Structure formats: C-alpha cells, structure tokens
Amino acid sequence: MSVSDDVVVEIYTDGACLGNPGPGGWAALLRYGEKEKWVGGGEPDTTNNRMELMAAIAALEVLKRACAVKLVTDSQYVMRGVEEWMPRWRANGWRTTDKKPVKNQDLWQRLHAALGAHKITWQWTRGHSGHVENELVDQRARLEAEKIKRESTTVTATR
C-alpha cells in the first residue's frame, strides 16, 4: 500500500500519571484537514511512560490505511525509543545492550505493529510550553487519569 505525502494526518499525544506508579491516563488528538478525532483512556495502576506509549499506540491504531503522519509528542522516551532504540531492541530479541528485557516490552511491540506501513515524522515539543495541541492533550490525559482514580476509589469504597 502506498502512502501519499500530500495527505498528512497530524497526531498529538500525551500521557499523565497521578503518582508514578499510580492512576494514569492518556489522550490523543488526530487531525486530518478540518476533521478531528479524540481518543483516550487510562489504567488504575501504571506509569507515565506506559501512558505516553498508549497515547501513540491508540492514535496509530485508529488509522485504517497507510498514511503520512506527523506525530507530535512531549515524550523523549517514546520518540527516541522509536527512532533510536527500537531497531536495536528488535535485532537483540527485545533485549537491551546489557541483555536485560526491554521495559514495557508489551507496549513497545504493540507500537511497532501500529507503526505499520505509515510514513511517520516524529516531532518533539517541550511539555507545558504553550504548544496549543500539546496543552489540550495534556489536559485530556490528566482528566482521564482523574477519572480512573475516581473510579478505582469508588470501587474500593464500595467493597
């Protein structure tokens, strides 16, 4: 499947964690021309890195065909992981250079699969620096984390 460079899907992602580990949330905004789609979710006991990964994974999994993508993240962990570390990890059987299993391997493998046939340009932005879309996904990720925290507190209180 070929990818057209003149049609670019913009994706903005962020993850949040209330404690690390703790309740976490993630959010992604996908923009294609004038169309926008939000995706989000969370987990009751997770880490910020896992939520950053989930935001990118879920956004890419929404795409139904090969696309040119500009993915903007404030996570050096995710961007460097894809651009620098993942090829080595894969070649080493998902092990680090010191032969230890890659942390969050389940999500890195899922992200690798989600990259698929897309032509992705990764762009890093500093978090909390006024980048409009990054601030929006940050707010949504925090709301998702707060929602998960409320839900897990409610479940615990009713037991």
C-alpha positions as CSV (number, residue, x, y, z in Angstrom):
1,M,0.0,0.0,0.0
2,S,1.5,3.3,-1.0
3,V,1.4,6.4,1.2
4,S,0.5,9.8,-0.3
5,D,2.7,12.6,1.1
6,D,0.2,15.3,0.2
7,V,-2.3,13.9,2.8
8,V,-0.9,14.2,6.3
9,V,-2.7,13.1,9.5
10,E,-1.5,15.2,12.4
11,I,-1.4,13.4,15.7
12,Y,-0.8,15.0,19.1
13,T,-0.3,12.7,22.1
14,D,0.3,12.8,25.9
15,G,0.2,10.6,28.9
16,A,-0.3,11.5,32.6
17,C,0.1,9.7,35.9
18,L,-1.1,10.7,39.3
19,G,1.8,9.2,41.2
20,N,4.4,7.1,39.3
21,P,3.2,4.4,39.5
22,G,-0.4,5.3,40.1
23,P,-3.7,6.0,38.2
24,G,-2.8,7.1,34.7
25,G,-4.5,8.5,31.6
26,W,-3.6,9.1,28.0
27,A,-5.1,11.1,25.2
28,A,-4.5,11.7,21.5
29,L,-5.9,14.2,19.0
30,L,-5.9,13.2,15.4
31,R,-6.4,15.9,12.8
32,Y,-7.0,15.4,9.1
33,G,-7.8,18.7,7.4
34,E,-10.8,20.1,9.2
35,K,-11.7,16.8,10.8
36,E,-10.7,15.9,14.4
37,K,-10.9,12.8,16.4
38,W,-10.1,12.3,20.1
39,V,-9.1,9.0,21.7
40,G,-8.3,8.5,25.4
41,G,-8.2,6.0,28.2
42,G,-6.3,5.0,31.3
43,E,-5.3,2.4,33.8
44,P,-5.6,2.3,37.6
45,D,-2.0,1.3,38.3
46,T,0.5,2.3,35.7
47,T,3.4,4.6,34.9
48,N,3.8,7.8,32.9
49,N,5.9,6.1,30.3
50,R,3.2,3.4,29.7
51,M,0.6,6.1,29.3
52,E,2.8,8.1,26.8
53,L,3.2,4.8,24.8
54,M,-0.5,4.1,24.9
55,A,-1.4,7.5,23.5
56,A,0.8,6.9,20.5
57,I,-0.3,3.3,20.1
58,A,-4.1,4.1,20.3
59,A,-3.8,7.0,17.9
60,L,-2.0,5.0,15.2
61,E,-4.3,2.0,15.7
62,V,-7.2,4.3,14.7
63,L,-5.8,4.7,11.2
64,K,-7.4,2.3,8.8
65,R,-4.9,2.6,5.9
66,A,-1.3,3.7,5.3
67,C,-0.9,7.4,6.0
68,A,1.7,10.1,6.1
69,V,1.7,11.1,9.8
70,K,3.2,14.0,11.7
71,L,3.2,12.7,15.3
72,V,3.9,15.4,17.9
73,T,4.8,14.2,21.4
74,D,6.4,15.7,24.5
75,S,7.9,12.3,25.4
76,Q,11.5,11.9,24.5
77,Y,11.1,8.3,25.8
78,V,8.6,7.5,23.0
79,M,10.3,9.4,20.2
80,R,13.8,8.2,21.0
81,G,12.5,4.7,21.6
82,V,11.1,4.5,18.1
83,E,13.8,6.4,16.3
84,E,16.9,5.2,18.1
85,W,16.3,2.2,20.4
86,M,13.7,0.0,18.8
87,P,15.8,-1.2,15.8
88,R,18.5,-2.4,18.2
89,W,16.0,-3.9,20.6
90,R,14.3,-5.9,17.8
91,A,17.6,-7.1,16.5
92,N,18.6,-8.2,20.0
93,G,15.3,-10.1,20.6
94,W,13.7,-7.2,22.6
95,R,16.7,-7.1,24.9
96,T,18.8,-4.0,25.9
97,T,22.5,-3.8,25.2
98,D,23.2,-5.3,28.6
99,K,20.9,-8.3,27.7
100,K,18.1,-7.3,30.0
101,P,14.4,-7.5,28.8
102,V,13.2,-4.1,27.5
103,K,10.9,-2.4,30.0
104,N,7.3,-2.0,28.7
105,Q,8.1,-4.6,26.0
106,D,4.4,-5.4,25.6
107,L,3.7,-1.8,24.6
108,W,6.8,-1.3,22.5
109,Q,5.9,-4.4,20.5
110,R,2.3,-3.1,20.1
111,L,3.7,0.3,19.0
112,H,6.0,-1.4,16.5
113,A,3.0,-3.2,15.0
114,A,1.0,0.1,15.0
115,L,3.7,1.8,13.0
116,G,2.8,-0.5,10.1
117,A,3.0,1.0,6.7
118,H,2.7,4.6,7.8
119,K,5.3,7.2,6.9
120,I,5.7,8.9,10.3
121,T,7.6,12.1,11.0
122,W,8.2,12.4,14.7
123,Q,8.3,15.9,16.3
124,W,9.1,16.6,19.9
125,T,7.7,19.6,21.8
126,R,8.6,20.7,25.3
127,G,5.7,19.9,27.6
128,H,3.9,22.8,29.3
129,S,5.5,25.3,27.0
130,G,2.3,26.8,25.4
131,H,2.1,24.4,22.3
132,V,-1.7,24.6,21.9
133,E,-2.4,21.0,20.9
134,N,0.1,19.6,23.4
135,E,-1.7,21.6,26.2
136,L,-5.0,20.2,25.0
137,V,-3.9,16.5,25.0
138,D,-2.2,17.1,28.4
139,Q,-5.5,18.3,29.9
140,R,-7.4,15.4,28.4
141,A,-4.8,12.9,29.7
142,R,-5.0,14.4,33.2
143,L,-8.8,14.2,33.0
144,E,-8.6,10.5,32.0
145,A,-6.2,9.8,35.0
146,E,-8.5,11.6,37.4
147,K,-11.5,9.7,36.1
148,I,-9.6,6.4,36.6
149,K,-8.6,7.5,40.1
150,R,-12.3,8.3,40.9
151,E,-13.5,5.0,39.5
152,S,-10.9,3.0,41.4
153,T,-11.6,4.9,44.6
154,T,-15.3,4.3,44.2
155,V,-14.8,0.6,43.7
156,T,-12.5,0.4,46.8
157,A,-15.0,2.4,48.9
158,T,-18.0,0.1,48.0
159,R,-16.2,-3.2,48.8
